[in-house]
Each structure stands twice: as C-alpha cells, then as structure tokens.
Amino acid sequence: MPEIFIGSPKFCHAQYVCFLGGEGSIKSFKYESETWTYIVEMTLGPEPDFGRIGGETTVLLNETDLRAV
C-alpha cells in the first residue's frame, strides 16, 4: 500500500486572510478530500444606520482560494 503524505496547512488559527469577495480570519481548518478546508469569519463593515440584525458571516473555503494579508 502506498504511503500518503499530508502536508501541513498553509494558514493557522486566527490568521488574517483575503479571498475573492472579502477578507477575514481563520476560525478552524481540517484536511478532507485531499485538501485543507478553512472556516473563515468575515470582517464586518461599518454598522448601518438601522443596526445589525445578526452576527458575523462565516464561509467555508479551500486553501487555494485564500491569500495571506
């Protein structure tokens, strides 16, 4: 049986990253389907006049979609 080498993740917990459509910080990550997958919490923009309705937005992205800031 061939050996499978899993490389270390490119980004770490709480690291600030950018991606197409936004930026945010890494909340968690795991290795699945032969790639590192990250949960990124997007940064909030300015608060609108009517206030905030919900919390922050989180997105699930592959390592190839992210760039370090």
N, C-alpha and C positions, 0 to 999 in steps of 0.2 A: 504494500500500500504506500503510495507516495506521501511524503510529508507536506503539510500545508503550513506556510509561514504567514502569520498575521502581523502586519506592520503596526507600529504604534500610531495612535491618532495624531493628526496634524495640528489640531486645536485642543485647548484644555478648558476645564470648567471655569466659567466667569470671564473668559477671554472675549474681547470686543471684536466683532467681525462685520463685514458688509456682504451683501448679495444683491442680485438683481431685484430691485423693488424695495430695498430697505437696509437697515442695519440693526444690530442688537448684540446681546451677549449670550454665550453658550450656557445653557442650563443643565444639559446632560447629553450623553452620547453613548452609542453602543455599536458593536460590529454585527452586521447582518447582511445577508445576500452579497457577500464578498466586498463590502464597502462600509466605511464608517458613516453612520447616520447621526445627525445632531438635532437637538431641540433647541431652537434659538428664540429668546424672548426679545421682541422688537422694542426699540426705544419709543417712548411716547413723544408726540409732537406737542405744540403749545395747546393748553387746555382751551376748548371752545367756550364761547360766552354762556352757553346753556349747561356747562359742566360735563363731567364724564358719566357715562352710563355703566360701563363695565371696566374690567381690569385690562391688563396688558394683553397683547396678541402674541401667541407663540406659533412658530412654524417648524415643520419637520423638513430638513434639507440634507442632501448628500454632501460629503466632503468636497466634491468637485464644484459645488455651487457656491462655496464660501471663499472669502479673501480676508486676510488679517488686516486690521486697521492700524 
